[in-house]
Amino acid sequence: MEKMLTIHGLEKSFKEKKVLKNISFEVHKGEIMAILGPNGAGKSTTIRNIMGIMYPDSGTITFHNYNGSDIPRNKIGYLPEERGLYKNVNVMDILLYLANLKDYPLDKAKERIMMYLKKFDLEGKEKVSVEELSKGMGQKVQFIGSIIHEPELLILDEPFSGLDPVSQELFKEEIRGLADNGTAILLSSHQMNLVEEMCDRLFMIQRGEKVIYGTLEDVKRKYANFKCTIHGENNIDELQGIPGVLRVEQKDEASILHLNNHVEPSAWLKNLPDHLVIHELKINRISLHEIFIDIATDKNLLKEEGVMYA
Amino acid sequence: MRNSMKVAKWEIKRNMKNKTFLIGLFISPILFLVFMFIGSLFGSESEETETTQVFVHDQIGVYPALQAIVEQSGLNWEMQTTQLSETEVAAMEKSEHTAFIFIDNRALEDGVVPVYLSEEINPFFMNQVQLFSEPLHALKISELGLSEEETATVLQGISFMEAIEDNASFEESVEEAEGFGGESLERLVPGIFAGIIMLSIVFTGMAIFQSASQEKKDKIAEIILSSVTPSDLMQGKIIGYFVLGLIQVVVFLGLIFPFVLWRTDIPVIEYLFVPETLLLVSIAILSYLMFAAIFVGIGATMSDISTAGNFQGMVMMLPFLPFIMIGPVLNDPNGLVAQVGTYIPFTAPGVLIMRLTMLEEWPWIEIIISLAVILISILIFMKLAGKIFKVGILMYGKNASPGEIWKWIRA
């Protein structure tokens, strides 16, 4: 796949504290790349460095064949985490201003604005003052502002925060659609279920350092073993003795059996003793959400299990 | 630069569509006009001061000479002779604005002239009446039997006069000082014009302050900065508000000019199109650039205008500094305060405009030094503002302390 953005060896310090340590990743044309990490891990700082709002202490940022301050920023769309709009202007004016700052032809911008307002259920709101919009409507306008100039690279920092499920779905579809049309998308989000549904590859960062980088499949294969949840009163030692079980967590009547990553679920199920009390049984992979919490809380249990049997 | 112009255009468009700005645009000249109109009403009323009736009881025959003096000096007096005696006048109830003067031998012998006044009288009357002392003095001397020449010498008295080499220019300046109209107005008009421009654009420029902090409050700074550099954004704001200031000037003058032309007969246009106007207006523009840089920098350090700290508040007051100096500078345009004010960056433009308006001879060396001070200050403030703006504009939700600002400047 064509490389759109390459980050190599990015380092940044605030005062004495190093907030980014040797960050390297790529974003390809037409893919959705997620950048994940707990609050304060360095996601927004990485993004601000890409956008030229901050400058890294060392490392390179390459977009197509441009470096650093030569990067044509009108080819990039950006929706920052801390975002807002001028209050006392109307929707059309502010969107045209944003398009103009990106050197996008205004007549074409006008057409696209009308098309997107319709798409996002904001038809007829173009003359409405921004301060009269609800929070969700405001977010939609901000989103339109970031894609109005048909960017080749779109950077979205927490695009889903504060959106209702209907709007989330709308955003998801639009982002997927843009990627299908060739836009490279760098997405930061805390909503792991959405990331899991959408992204092709992911980069997880903790305290300014890379912890995971790869395709969703790779990551899942590497980190996300199967786990089997059994509802019913059973002896923990007996469960622990079943082949392929790494460890068991028990809560009330439910037992969660963490399995090693060689386990084939259909074959493994045959190992269950006949006398086990089973009201309900569920077997599934560990979710991105669980991996995220594991890393963010520094437990690193899942990683060790993955590595141990890799 | 292209991006700066886009930002500038946006700031202009945004404000010109903003009701608050539009109301402000018209309200200040309208208020000014209202006060000027009310002032002119009072002014014309005070011109019609009551005529003072002056009755002279003349026993030594100087009445015609006194009448001539009153006519010459243009006093609003109506002179009449009277035969009433002093005791009668002292006892009678005098109608308003009336004075009785008794000129008899006492004036020649003791040098005293009794004057009786009504209760209501022009407060300056007793000063004005001193004009009569000269002919009486002359009469007294001539009684002594001196020749006319001797009398003139005695009467000449002694006066202290500043030595001026070129006698001709001295006379000229005396003439000018006497007729406070003509030529001084000619200098006053460009000065006032530049003053209006300076105040309008500097005050409109204060909105930059709000605009910069609003950018943070509305959290749009980062979106804008993903397309333009911080210095583009800063320059755009400075240019935008400069144009808005000029629009304010045009509206102001557009409303005031017709009024001035209607109420006065000053040939304003003629006085305005002189080379001096160019320098004065340039000073006004430089003044704007300096304060705009300060405002845009400081605005970026504040999360909200209503939470401005002491430091920010003090900076806001800087453009008002020259006002403190108005008194001393107008009193003595070449005095110490005026000269010191010419070299302090914050007061230099205002004081310079005041001084150049007042002074007949322009102190070119001082002007050049002062302009250099202003230009260097602009460069320094622009550079500092750029550094502060770059960091401050992205610091949401918190005011920067002077310590932090200092750190950004050193970075």
HADDOCK unambig.tbl for C-alpha pairs under 7 A between the chains (distance, minus, plus):
assign (segid A and resid 51 and name CA) (segid B and resid 226 and name CA) 5.84 0.50 0.50
assign (segid A and resid 53 and name CA) (segid B and resid 225 and name CA) 6.49 0.50 0.50
assign (segid A and resid 53 and name CA) (segid B and resid 226 and name CA) 6.64 0.50 0.50
assign (segid A and resid 73 and name CA) (segid B and resid 227 and name CA) 5.94 0.50 0.50
assign (segid A and resid 74 and name CA) (segid B and resid 227 and name CA) 6.48 0.50 0.50
assign (segid A and resid 78 and name CA) (segid B and resid 223 and name CA) 6.90 0.50 0.50
assign (segid A and resid 78 and name CA) (segid B and resid 226 and name CA) 6.81 0.50 0.50
assign (segid A and resid 79 and name CA) (segid B and resid 223 and name CA) 6.87 0.50 0.50
assign (segid A and resid 80 and name CA) (segid B and resid 222 and name CA) 6.76 0.50 0.50
assign (segid A and resid 80 and name CA) (segid B and resid 223 and name CA) 6.67 0.50 0.50
assign (segid A and resid 82 and name CA) (segid B and resid 219 and name CA) 6.26 0.50 0.50
assign (segid A and resid 83 and name CA) (segid B and resid 219 and name CA) 5.02 0.50 0.50
assign (segid A and resid 83 and name CA) (segid B and resid 220 and name CA) 5.75 0.50 0.50
assign (segid A and resid 84 and name CA) (segid B and resid 218 and name CA) 5.25 0.50 0.50
assign (segid A and resid 84 and name CA) (segid B and resid 219 and name CA) 4.61 0.50 0.50
assign (segid A and resid 84 and name CA) (segid B and resid 220 and name CA) 4.87 0.50 0.50
assign (segid A and resid 85 and name CA) (segid B and resid 218 and name CA) 5.83 0.50 0.50
assign (segid A and resid 85 and name CA) (segid B and resid 219 and name CA) 6.79 0.50 0.50
assign (segid A and resid 85 and name CA) (segid B and resid 220 and name CA) 5.27 0.50 0.50
assign (segid A and resid 86 and name CA) (segid B and resid 218 and name CA) 5.99 0.50 0.50
assign (segid A and resid 86 and name CA) (segid B and resid 220 and name CA) 6.79 0.50 0.50
assign (segid A and resid 89 and name CA) (segid B and resid 14 and name CA) 6.78 0.50 0.50
assign (segid A and resid 101 and name CA) (segid B and resid 3 and name CA) 6.90 0.50 0.50
assign (segid A and resid 101 and name CA) (segid B and resid 6 and name CA) 6.94 0.50 0.50
assign (segid A and resid 101 and name CA) (segid B and resid 227 and name CA) 6.03 0.50 0.50
assign (segid A and resid 102 and name CA) (segid B and resid 227 and name CA) 6.23 0.50 0.50
